[in-house]
Amino acid sequence: MTADRWQIAGAGVVLQVALGAVYAWSVFRVPLSKQFGWSISEVTLTFTICILVLGISSFFGGLWLNRKGPRIVALTGAFLYGSGLFLASLSNHGLWWLYLSYGLVGGIGLGFCYIVPIAVLVKWFPDRRGLITGIAVGGFGAGALITAPVATRLIATVGVLETFAYLGIAFLIVTLGCGFFMQNPPQGWKPAGWTPTVSEALHRSARDYSLGEALKTWQWWALWLLLFLNTSAGISVISQESPLFQELLGVTAVIAAGMVGIASIGNAFGRVFWAWASDSITRRGAFLAMFLAQVLLFLFFPSIHSVWLLTVVAFLVLLCYGGGFGTMPAFAADYFGSKNVGPIYGLMLTAWGFASAFGPLLIAYIRQVEGNYRGALHAIAGIAAASMVLPIIVRPPSQTQVSDQLASGQGTGEQLPR
């Protein structure tokens, strides 16, 4: 009996919401700093380690997924993620323990779990590939909206270390439960009555590529660069949001925090909106629109003196930031097939890690040199303008770009583990 794909999709979304709690890290920074005397930068490094490890482990999770099936990868990731959070409650041992537990162990668990719903759902929903991956990763973007207020209340009630313990247990239960639903469709399965339209066929590869074959095409590197550039723009603002708002508008930290909260909704909503739109305007069209929007937004950003208008602009910037994560999994599946999208997109996520370093460093450096954010924001607008070339020129790889050994398009014909 074939599993209900909508049940799998629901479990995938809930799993991503639980994983997205990592975006609520900012609520732990000040309490940890006050309790242990660690600097804000030392505490923030925990988040940096976690995201970097997430990007790397997503690749290895994708490889493992193809060999052993999605369920074992999801369950292993769930155990590591929940355990990492719980072990962070023992961080009175020292800062190194926080890096090891939350950063390394939790980050590996995040990477393993993150790639699974994406790789599974593109196989179950070839008819709604953009929308379904957007909904899945949209859950990741929404995770902080749920976790941040809960964690804040727990910290005030029971303490910061105890909060790690409670969240670790809760997320362990939730992610393990969702992980059991993760499975691939049967070999050759497709939705009843569905066949690709002519337009869909023109924007999709006619075959499934292996990871090695994909890496031999310039298109894989173009998609990696697309994700890197789009992520760099958005994460540069995320890294400086509160001080950026305070400097441009002269508002208090409390008002800036409220602006950050509203703008962050764009991160979650953009993952669904742009992915949904890309099913109609194509993935290339979606990225072109996102880069064009960011050119205009970053050009006008430093000239805005209204709280509500700047909040809207920041919301739109993060809408485009989230859109990259919502659209790229389907983009990768379109160009390289859904069979090996786990390792192919998993390796592509290293762009996230590099962008997490490049974007914040760029805006901070230019701000330090010039003494204001105007030059930095305009520089990002220039990068976004140059980036528009990529979605214009990129096309699905042709059959002649890689070895003809598997030119039939279906590789060895081996069935994916379920």
HUBEL-V471497 format. One record per pair of residues at least 24 apart in sequence whose C-alpha atoms are under 10 Angstrom apart, sorted by the first residue. I is the first residue (numbers start at 0). J is the second residue. If there is no record, write none. Layout:
I;J
I;J
//
This chain:
0;185
1;184
1;185
1;188
2;123
2;180
2;182
2;183
2;184
2;185
3;123
3;180
3;184
4;119
4;120
4;122
4;123
4;124
4;180
4;181
4;182
4;183
4;184
4;190
5;120
5;123
5;124
5;131
6;177
6;180
6;181
7;116
7;119
7;120
7;123
7;177
7;178
7;179
7;180
7;181
7;182
7;183
8;116
8;117
8;119
8;120
8;123
8;124
8;131
8;132
8;134
8;135
8;177
8;180
8;181
9;116
9;134
9;135
9;177
9;180
10;116
10;135
10;173
10;174
10;176
10;177
10;178
10;179
10;180
10;181
11;112
11;113
11;115
11;116
11;117
11;119
11;120
11;131
11;132
11;134
11;135
11;136
11;138
11;174
11;177
11;178
11;180
11;181
12;116
12;117
12;131
12;132
12;133
12;134
12;135
12;136
12;137
12;138
12;139
12;177
13;135
13;138
13;139
13;142
13;173
13;174
13;176
13;177
14;73
14;77
14;112
14;113
14;115
14;116
14;135
14;136
14;138
14;139
14;142
14;170
14;173
14;174
14;175
14;176
14;177
14;178
15;109
15;112
15;113
15;114
15;115
15;116
15;117
15;134
15;135
15;136
15;137
15;138
15;139
15;140
15;141
15;142
15;174
15;177
16;135
16;136
16;137
16;138
16;139
16;140
16;141
16;142
16;143
16;144
16;145
16;146
16;170
16;173
16;174
17;77
17;80
17;81
17;109
17;138
17;139
17;141
17;142
17;143
17;145
17;146
17;166
17;169
17;170
17;171
17;173
17;174
17;177
18;77
18;80
18;81
18;105
18;106
18;108
18;109
18;110
18;112
18;113
18;136
18;138
18;139
18;140
18;141
18;142
18;143
18;170
18;174
19;109
19;113
19;136
19;137
19;138
19;139
19;140
19;141
19;142
19;143
19;144
19;145
19;146
19;267
20;138
20;139
20;140
20;141
20;142
20;143
20;144
20;145
20;146
20;147
20;150
20;166
20;170
21;46
21;49
21;50
21;84
21;101
21;105
21;106
21;109
21;139
21;140
21;142
21;143
21;146
21;147
22;46
22;50
22;139
22;140
22;141
22;142
22;143
22;144
22;146
22;147
22;263
23;141
23;142
23;143
23;144
23;145
23;146
23;147
23;148
23;149
23;150
23;151
24;143
24;146
24;147
24;150
25;143
25;147
26;143
26;146
26;147
26;148
26;150
26;151
26;154
26;159
27;147
27;150
27;151
27;154
27;159
27;160
27;162
27;163
28;159
29;159
30;151
30;154
30;155
30;158
30;159
30;160
31;90
31;94
31;158
31;159
31;160
34;91
34;158
34;159
34;160
35;90
35;91
35;93
35;94
37;93
37;94
41;94
41;98
42;94
42;97
42;98
44;97
44;98
44;102
45;94
45;95
45;97
45;98
45;99
45;100
45;101
45;102
45;103
45;106
46;98
46;101
46;102
46;103
46;106
47;98
47;102
47;106
47;352
47;355
47;356
48;98
48;99
48;101
48;102
48;103
48;105
48;106
48;352
49;98
49;99
49;100
49;101
49;102
49;103
49;104
49;105
49;106
49;107
49;108
49;109
49;110
49;352
50;102
50;103
50;105
50;106
50;107
50;109
50;110
50;349
50;351
50;352
50;353
50;355
51;102
51;103
51;106
51;107
51;110
51;348
51;349
51;350
51;351
51;352
51;353
51;354
51;355
51;356
52;102
52;103
52;104
52;105
52;106
52;107
52;108
52;109
52;110
52;349
52;352
53;102
53;103
53;104
53;105
53;106
53;107
53;108
53;109
53;110
53;111
53;112
53;113
53;114
53;345
53;348
53;349
53;351
53;352
54;106
54;107
54;109
54;110
54;111
54;113
54;114
54;345
54;346
54;347
54;348
54;349
54;350
54;351
54;352
54;353
55;106
55;107
55;110
55;111
55;345
55;346
55;347
55;348
55;349
55;350
55;351
55;352
56;106
56;107
56;108
56;109
56;110
56;111
56;112
56;113
56;114
56;345
56;346
56;348
56;349
57;106
57;107
57;108
57;109
57;110
57;111
57;112
57;113
57;114
57;115
57;341
57;342
57;343
57;344
57;345
57;346
57;347
57;348
57;349
58;110
58;111
58;114
58;341
58;342
58;343
58;344
58;345
58;346
58;347
58;348
58;349
59;107
59;110
59;111
59;114
59;341
59;342
59;345
59;346
60;107
60;108
60;109
60;110
60;111
60;112
60;113
60;114
60;115
60;341
60;342
60;345
60;346
61;110
61;111
61;112
61;113
61;114
61;115
61;117
61;118
61;339
61;340
61;341
61;342
61;343
61;344
61;345
61;346
62;210
62;339
62;340
62;341
62;342
62;343
62;345
62;346
63;111
63;341
63;342
64;111
64;114
64;115
64;118
64;119
64;183
64;339
64;341
64;342
64;415
64;416
64;417
65;118
65;183
65;338
65;339
65;340
65;341
65;342
65;414
65;415
65;416
65;417
66;415
66;416
66;417
67;415
67;416
67;417
68;115
68;119
68;181
68;182
68;183
68;415
68;416
68;417
69;111
69;112
69;114
69;115
69;116
69;118
69;119
69;178
69;179
69;180
69;181
69;182
69;183
69;341
69;415
69;416
69;417
70;112
70;115
70;119
70;175
70;177
70;178
70;179
70;180
70;181
70;182
70;183
70;416
70;417
71;111
71;112
71;115
71;178
71;179
71;181
71;182
71;417
72;108
72;110
72;111
72;112
72;113
72;114
72;115
72;178
72;181
73;108
73;109
73;110
73;111
73;112
73;113
73;114
73;115
73;116
73;174
73;175
73;176
73;177
73;178
73;179
73;180
73;181
73;182
74;108
74;111
74;112
74;171
74;174
74;175
74;176
74;177
74;178
74;179
74;181
75;107
75;108
75;111
75;112
75;174
75;175
75;178
76;104
76;105
76;106
76;107
76;108
76;109
76;110
76;111
76;112
76;113
76;115
76;171
76;174
76;175
76;178
77;105
77;107
77;108
77;109
77;110
77;111
77;112
77;113
77;170
77;171
77;172
77;173
77;174
77;175
77;176
77;177
77;178
78;104
78;105
78;108
78;109
78;112
78;167
78;168
78;170
78;171
78;172
78;174
78;175
79;103
79;104
79;105
79;106
79;107
79;108
79;109
79;111
79;112
79;167
79;171
80;104
80;105
80;106
80;107
80;108
80;109
80;110
80;111
80;112
80;167
80;168
80;170
80;171
80;174
81;105
81;108
81;109
81;163
81;164
81;165
81;166
81;167
81;168
81;169
81;170
81;171
81;172
81;173
81;174
81;175
82;108
82;163
82;164
82;166
82;167
82;168
82;170
82;171
83;107
83;108
83;109
83;163
83;164
83;167
83;171
84;160
84;162
84;163
84;164
84;165
84;166
84;167
84;168
84;169
84;170
84;171
85;160
85;161
85;162
85;163
85;164
85;165
85;166
85;167
85;168
85;169
85;170
85;171
86;160
86;163
86;164
86;167
87;159
87;160
87;161
87;162
87;163
87;164
87;167
88;158
88;159
88;160
88;161
88;162
88;163
88;164
88;165
88;166
88;167
89;160
89;161
89;163
89;164
90;160
90;163
91;160
101;163
105;167
110;345
110;348
111;345
112;174
112;178
113;139
113;345
114;328
114;340
114;341
114;342
114;344
114;345
114;348
115;178
115;181
115;182
115;183
115;341
115;345
116;177
116;178
116;180
116;181
116;182
116;341
117;325
117;328
117;329
117;340
117;341
117;344
117;345
118;181
118;182
118;183
118;328
118;329
118;332
118;337
118;338
118;339
118;340
118;341
118;342
118;343
118;344
118;345
119;181
119;182
119;183
119;184
119;337
119;338
119;340
119;341
119;417
120;181
120;182
120;183
120;184
120;329
120;337
121;183
121;328
121;329
121;332
121;333
121;336
121;337
121;338
121;340
121;341
122;182
122;183
122;184
122;185
122;188
122;189
122;332
122;336
122;337
122;338
122;340
123;182
123;183
123;184
123;185
123;188
123;189
123;190
123;337
124;184
124;189
124;190
125;189
125;190
125;193
125;194
125;195
125;329
125;332
125;333
125;337
126;189
126;190
126;193
126;194
126;195
126;196
126;199
126;278
127;274
127;275
127;278
127;329
128;274
128;275
128;277
128;278
128;326
128;328
128;329
128;330
128;332
128;333
128;337
129;270
129;271
129;272
129;273
129;274
129;275
129;276
129;277
129;278
129;279
129;281
129;282
129;325
129;326
129;327
129;328
129;329
129;330
129;332
129;333
130;270
130;271
130;272
130;273
130;274
130;275
130;276
130;277
130;278
130;325
130;326
130;329
131;271
131;274
131;275
131;325
131;326
131;329
132;270
132;271
132;274
132;275
132;324
132;325
132;326
132;327
132;328
132;329
133;267
133;268
133;269
133;270
133;271
133;272
133;273
133;274
133;275
133;276
133;277
133;321
133;322
133;323
133;324
133;325
133;326
133;327
133;328
133;329
134;267
134;268
134;269
134;270
134;271
134;272
134;274
134;275
134;325
135;270
135;271
135;325
136;267
136;268
136;269
136;270
136;271
136;274
136;321
136;322
136;324
136;325
136;326
136;328
137;266
137;267
137;268
137;269
137;270
137;271
137;272
137;274
137;321
137;322
137;324
137;325
138;267
138;268
138;270
138;271
139;266
139;267
139;270
139;321
139;324
140;263
140;264
140;265
140;266
140;267
140;268
140;269
140;270
140;271
140;321
140;324
140;325
141;263
141;264
141;265
141;266
141;267
141;268
141;270
142;267
143;260
143;263
143;264
143;267
144;260
144;261
144;263
144;264
144;267
181;417
182;415
182;416
182;417
183;338
183;415
183;416
183;417
184;415
184;416
184;417
185;414
185;415
185;416
185;417
186;412
186;413
186;414
186;415
186;416
186;417
187;414
198;279
198;281
199;278
199;279
199;281
199;333
200;333
201;333
201;394
201;395
202;281
202;282
202;283
202;330
202;333
202;334
202;394
202;395
202;396
203;330
203;331
203;332
203;333
203;334
203;335
203;336
203;394
203;395
203;396
204;331
204;332
204;333
204;334
204;335
204;336
204;337
204;394
204;395
204;396
204;397
204;398
204;408
205;333
205;334
205;335
205;336
205;395
205;396
205;397
205;398
205;406
205;407
205;408
205;409
206;333
206;334
206;335
206;336
206;337
206;338
206;396
206;397
206;398
206;405
206;406
206;407
206;408
206;409
206;410
207;332
207;333
207;334
207;335
207;336
207;337
207;338
207;339
207;340
207;405
207;406
207;407
207;408
207;409
207;410
208;332
208;334
208;335
208;336
208;337
208;338
208;339
208;340
208;343
208;396
208;401
208;405
208;406
208;408
208;409
208;410
209;335
209;336
209;338
209;339
209;340
209;342
209;343
209;405
209;409
209;410
210;335
210;339
210;340
210;341
210;342
210;343
210;344
210;346
211;342
211;343
211;401
212;335
212;343
212;400
212;401
212;402
212;405
213;331
213;334
213;335
213;336
213;339
213;343
213;396
213;400
213;401
214;343
214;346
214;401
215;400
215;401
215;402
216;335
216;395
216;396
216;397
216;400
216;401
217;393
217;394
217;396
217;400
218;331
218;334
218;335
218;389
218;392
218;393
218;394
218;395
218;396
218;397
219;331
219;334
219;335
219;343
219;344
219;347
219;393
219;395
219;396
220;347
221;389
221;390
221;392
221;393
221;394
222;327
222;330
222;331
222;334
222;344
222;347
222;350
222;389
222;390
222;393
223;327
223;331
223;344
223;346
223;347
223;348
223;349
223;350
223;351
224;347
224;350
224;354
224;386
224;389
225;286
225;290
225;323
225;327
225;350
225;386
225;387
225;388
225;389
225;390
226;286
226;320
226;322
226;323
226;324
226;326
226;327
226;347
226;348
226;349
226;350
226;351
226;354
227;323
227;347
227;348
227;349
227;350
227;351
227;352
227;353
227;354
227;355
227;357
227;358
228;290
228;320
228;323
228;350
228;351
228;353
228;354
228;357
228;358
228;379
228;382
228;383
228;385
228;386
229;286
229;289
229;290
229;293
229;319
229;320
229;321
229;322
229;323
229;324
229;350
229;351
229;354
229;358
229;382
229;383
229;386
230;317
230;319
230;320
230;321
230;322
230;323
230;324
230;350
230;351
230;352
230;353
230;354
230;355
230;357
230;358
231;320
231;350
231;351
231;352
231;353
231;354
231;355
231;356
231;357
231;358
231;359
231;360
231;361
231;362
231;379
231;382
231;383
232;290
232;293
232;297
232;316
232;317
232;319
232;320
232;354
232;355
232;357
232;358
232;359
232;361
232;362
232;376
232;378
232;379
232;380
232;382
232;383
233;266
233;293
233;313
233;315
233;316
233;317
233;318
233;319
233;320
233;321
233;323
233;354
233;355
233;358
233;359
233;379
234;316
234;317
234;320
234;321
234;351
234;354
234;355
234;356
234;357
234;358
234;359
234;362
235;354
235;355
235;356
235;357
235;358
235;359
235;360
235;361
235;362
235;363
235;375
235;376
235;379
236;297
236;313
236;316
236;317
236;320
236;358
236;359
236;362
236;376
236;379
237;262
237;263
237;266
237;313
237;316
237;317
237;320
237;358
237;359
238;355
238;358
238;359
238;360
238;362
238;363
239;359
239;362
239;363
239;372
240;313
243;301
243;366
243;371
243;372
244;301
244;304
244;306
244;309
244;310
244;313
246;301
246;371
246;372
247;300
247;301
247;302
247;303
247;304
247;305
247;306
247;309
247;371
247;372
247;373
248;301
248;302
248;303
248;304
248;305
248;306
248;309
249;304
249;306
250;306
254;306
255;306
255;310
257;310
258;306
258;307
258;309
258;310
258;311
258;313
258;314
259;310
259;313
259;314
260;310
260;314
261;310
261;311
261;313
261;314
262;309
262;310
262;311
262;312
262;313
262;314
262;315
262;316
262;317
262;318
263;310
263;313
263;314
263;315
263;316
263;317
263;318
263;321
264;314
264;315
264;317
264;318
264;321
265;311
265;313
265;314
265;315
265;316
265;317
265;318
265;319
265;320
265;321
265;322
266;314
266;315
266;316
266;317
266;318
266;319
266;320
266;321
266;322
266;323
266;324
266;325
267;317
267;318
267;320
267;321
267;322
267;324
267;325
268;314
268;315
268;317
268;318
268;319
268;321
268;322
268;325
269;314
269;315
269;316
269;317
269;318
269;319
269;320
269;321
269;322
269;323
269;324
269;325
269;326
270;317
270;318
270;319
270;320
270;321
270;322
270;323
270;324
270;325
270;326
270;327
271;318
271;321
271;322
271;324
271;325
271;326
272;318
272;319
272;321
272;322
272;325
272;326
273;318
273;319
273;321
273;322
273;323
273;324
273;325
273;326
274;321
274;322
274;323
274;324
274;325
274;326
274;327
274;328
274;329
274;330
275;322
275;325
275;326
276;322
276;326
277;322
277;325
277;326
277;327
277;329
277;330
278;326
278;329
281;326
281;330
282;323
282;326
282;327
282;329
282;330
282;331
282;333
282;390
283;326
283;327
283;330
283;387
283;389
283;390
283;391
283;392
283;393
283;394
284;390
284;391
285;319
285;322
285;323
285;326
285;390
286;319
286;322
286;323
286;326
286;327
286;386
286;387
286;389
286;390
286;391
287;383
287;384
287;386
287;387
287;388
287;389
287;390
287;391
288;319
288;387
288;390
289;315
289;316
289;318
289;319
289;320
289;322
289;323
289;383
289;387
290;316
290;319
290;320
290;380
290;382
290;383
290;384
290;385
290;386
290;387
290;388
290;390
291;380
291;383
291;384
291;385
291;386
291;387
292;316
292;319
292;380
292;383
292;384
293;317
293;318
293;319
293;320
293;379
293;380
293;381
293;382
293;383
293;384
294;376
294;377
294;378
294;379
294;380
294;381
294;382
294;383
294;384
294;385
294;386
294;387
295;377
295;380
295;381
295;383
295;384
296;376
296;377
296;380
297;373
297;375
297;376
297;377
297;378
297;379
297;380
297;381
297;383
298;373
298;374
298;376
298;377
298;378
298;379
298;380
298;381
299;373
299;376
299;377
299;380
300;372
300;373
300;376
300;377
300;380
301;371
301;372
301;373
301;374
301;375
301;376
301;377
302;373
324;348
324;351
330;395
331;395
333;395
334;394
334;395
334;396
334;397
335;395
335;396
336;408
336;409
338;409
338;410
338;414
338;415
339;415
//
